[in-house]
Amino acid sequence: MSAGAEVAGSSSTNKRTAAGARVSWALMTLAACLLGGEIAARLDDALFHGVPFFANPTDDDLTTLDWFGRRGRAHGQFGKWQLNSLGFRGAEITVARTPGCARIVVMGASETFGYRESPGHEFPNLLAQRLAGRGCVEVVNAAVVGMTLGSMQPYWTHWVARLHPDVVFIYPSPLFYLEYPAPQQAAAASFPPASSSVPDAPLDHPFESRFINRLRAVAGAAVPQWLTMCRVKRQVRAKLAALPARAEIDSPPAEGLAAFRRDLDGLVETIRDSGARVVLLTHAERASWPIERRDLLDLWASKVFWPHAALPVLVEFDRAANVIIGETARREAVQLIDAAAALNGRFDYFGDLVHFNDRGAEIMADLIAAQARIPGP
Amino acid sequence: MLFNSFIFIFAFLPVTYGVFWWLRSARHRYMWLALSGYVFYGYWDARFCLLMAFSTLVSYCAGLAFLRYQEPRLRRLALIIPVCVDLSLLGFFKYAGFALRSGQWLADSLGINAHLPVFDVILPVGISFYTFHTITYIVDSYRGVIRPTRNLFEFSAYVSLFSQLVAGPIVRFRQIERDLEDLGNADRGRWLLQGISFFVIGLIEKVLIADSLANFVDPALRSYATLSTAGVWLTMLAYSFQLYFDFCGYSDMAVGLGLMFGLRIPQNFNSPYKAQNPSDFWRRWHISLSSCLRDYLYIPLGGNRHGELATYRNLLLTMLIGGLWHGANWTFVVWGGYHGLLLTAYRMVPRLWDSLPYAAAQLLMFVLVVIGWVFFRAPDFTTAGHLLLAMFAPKPGTLPANSGVLIGFLLVAAYLAMVGRNAFELNAQRTWTRGYQTAIAVAFGACLAVMAGGRNSPFLYFQF
């Protein structure tokens, strides 16, 4: 081998070594970045949300399945959501009422629990702030994500009723009844009615990078609307393919509405029997009627949960359920607050089809504070 | 668009940077910088790009007039007309509503039956800053301090330079004229690492410190009436550090971004909470604004050349106007006046003040600055009065939520602001080693994690 070839070979080896060193440093820098991000995400959660540094929380941490159905997990924590020792979102309370204070309970599903709002901006919490000037009034957010009116009955009886509220606001989520029978019917009768202090089962999740999860959420929000629409439509198609064939629901199903009416009547009756006053709220949606182009993404995203429903039915069903809420209020002589009239079709009040953003939650709190008859302490 | 947003860091900056260095000629780079500045600004509200373009054109034409005319009368016209146009824009968008509200209040107080119209227009982001850019250019051209440019794109790149567009620093044309002229021959690698270092340090200051403190300050001040004396002090201390790290962070990021594009933007903060006296404070805090106020207002008013009384008057007037520049509210005027009084007091008894031990003088100055921030932060005098009363008359009440964590943050912030080195000192003394690179990578990851947690907020100085 000539000297020139030897030099060329050595130079090529040096270049490869240098390139290898650069790649390894780039990888180490990336690893350092990921490590820094993971530590910061965990410290951030620990300092501002009280989530232990070494925990691996998921949204399962917010609920527990009790013998009467699903309820909030005591001290549950995930992301911006924190529950108190009774499994309710909001400040710590005691079961026994504070003497001289009125107590209000707000029941509902994720719209009431708070989903799209900033921490502390869920409407029950804002309502508490609005009512602060009217003396001592305690507002308890007893909502549980995914809760139907049917599952609210045992939840009320075995968990919430012991708070002895003066007033109970019910903000139902009608769409749970769209593809009746609703899956969340609790089979309370099959369990023995025992003490309500059932210890929460311990959680054990595998390690998940909180930094990567945060970045994933940001990336998801940055995806253009048309791409999200394609993804959502694909999800709907996949879900339909996995389900037994069924005709498309092209009008609000009578059985679903009947079940909604039956469960609402039952819940109102149960709560009233325990001595609390009931206030019903109609359900608000971002979509307009007739639906507009801007509503399509929201409706398709909802169709993932109700894949057999035609898009207009997602709006029609909600409005038909609101009529039932109004009728129940009149029949049972309970107060009705028409949230739908104030918020329906307001694109700027919602984060998606049904969940409020900060502005919507404020409007909702203002509306209730202005109309509700709150007993004096 | 915010520097501490994902769209800026992962979309706008890489594209702007890549295309800028791909282009070869200065002319093309001016055009690209100007265009990217308008995209950056238009991301907030595209309508106001027209306003900035109009202000740019007016000032550019004034520069051409100075090149063409030597007759004093014509030069004075070329000075007065564009400055008046710029000030009118600023006055209309920022101060018209304030003037009408104040007029109505005065009329009501005097029992005059006047119904002045309510004037509520959107305040274009950064108008106070780019108006100052254009005015300083016109005045410096008139004075012959700089030679106005004939290149519209160069001037446009200067005014709409995205790194300093919406919250300063108020970079004068003369300060980056040489770098702008040399933009075609700039060396990409020369300042890159230093630029990244400044940018990440700024991001740490903003995201990890200022935004974390904001988490305590904003809720506490929303229910300020319930705070105890200790609670108000804790809140105001937190706000003092929040404001400093917010604005200093923005300025450091601006410096870093400038360096990435071959432009050396001057230092805007030199550890102001290490100041020993009011004069020292204003040499360290928002240096670009205080030097502008000195050169374009205080000295033309007579500065300290006409005796002590005139000097005090000039100081007060300069600081009152400086306060009003910050916002169209009387609380800002009072804040400016308060600092004017401090400067006057220091000028009256400099020896007494300077005879204090180093630590005592620093602490005294810091406490005085914190008291001033009450007027700066409070939306009205009722709130300011309540906070001040609570600070000095013992009052029972609550502490800000999670105050144990807040105290931890305050200790870190106090160390960094009052003892530690600032970004310029760090970059002057440190070479880019692999250890430093790793530290920067860890810090960058930490900032991304906190930003992704949804706590990134606009910079406080955007409102001005």
HADDOCK unambig.tbl for C-alpha pairs under 7 A between the chains (distance, minus, plus):
assign (segid A and resid 29 and name CA) (segid B and resid 438 and name CA) 5.88 0.50 0.50
assign (segid A and resid 29 and name CA) (segid B and resid 441 and name CA) 5.91 0.50 0.50
assign (segid A and resid 32 and name CA) (segid B and resid 438 and name CA) 6.15 0.50 0.50
assign (segid A and resid 32 and name CA) (segid B and resid 441 and name CA) 5.76 0.50 0.50
assign (segid A and resid 32 and name CA) (segid B and resid 442 and name CA) 5.03 0.50 0.50
assign (segid A and resid 33 and name CA) (segid B and resid 441 and name CA) 4.72 0.50 0.50
assign (segid A and resid 33 and name CA) (segid B and resid 442 and name CA) 4.48 0.50 0.50
assign (segid A and resid 33 and name CA) (segid B and resid 444 and name CA) 6.36 0.50 0.50
assign (segid A and resid 33 and name CA) (segid B and resid 445 and name CA) 4.27 0.50 0.50
assign (segid A and resid 34 and name CA) (segid B and resid 445 and name CA) 5.86 0.50 0.50
assign (segid A and resid 35 and name CA) (segid B and resid 442 and name CA) 6.59 0.50 0.50
assign (segid A and resid 36 and name CA) (segid B and resid 442 and name CA) 4.17 0.50 0.50
assign (segid A and resid 36 and name CA) (segid B and resid 443 and name CA) 6.11 0.50 0.50
assign (segid A and resid 36 and name CA) (segid B and resid 445 and name CA) 4.93 0.50 0.50
assign (segid A and resid 36 and name CA) (segid B and resid 446 and name CA) 4.79 0.50 0.50
assign (segid A and resid 37 and name CA) (segid B and resid 445 and name CA) 4.16 0.50 0.50
assign (segid A and resid 37 and name CA) (segid B and resid 446 and name CA) 4.08 0.50 0.50
assign (segid A and resid 37 and name CA) (segid B and resid 448 and name CA) 6.56 0.50 0.50
assign (segid A and resid 37 and name CA) (segid B and resid 449 and name CA) 4.90 0.50 0.50
assign (segid A and resid 40 and name CA) (segid B and resid 446 and name CA) 4.85 0.50 0.50
assign (segid A and resid 40 and name CA) (segid B and resid 449 and name CA) 6.17 0.50 0.50
assign (segid A and resid 40 and name CA) (segid B and resid 450 and name CA) 6.73 0.50 0.50
assign (segid A and resid 41 and name CA) (segid B and resid 449 and name CA) 5.31 0.50 0.50
assign (segid A and resid 41 and name CA) (segid B and resid 450 and name CA) 6.21 0.50 0.50
assign (segid A and resid 44 and name CA) (segid B and resid 450 and name CA) 6.92 0.50 0.50
assign (segid A and resid 47 and name CA) (segid B and resid 405 and name CA) 6.76 0.50 0.50
assign (segid A and resid 211 and name CA) (segid B and resid 449 and name CA) 5.59 0.50 0.50
assign (segid A and resid 214 and name CA) (segid B and resid 449 and name CA) 6.84 0.50 0.50
assign (segid A and resid 214 and name CA) (segid B and resid 452 and name CA) 5.38 0.50 0.50
assign (segid A and resid 214 and name CA) (segid B and resid 453 and name CA) 6.20 0.50 0.50
assign (segid A and resid 215 and name CA) (segid B and resid 452 and name CA) 5.90 0.50 0.50
assign (segid A and resid 218 and name CA) (segid B and resid 452 and name CA) 6.15 0.50 0.50
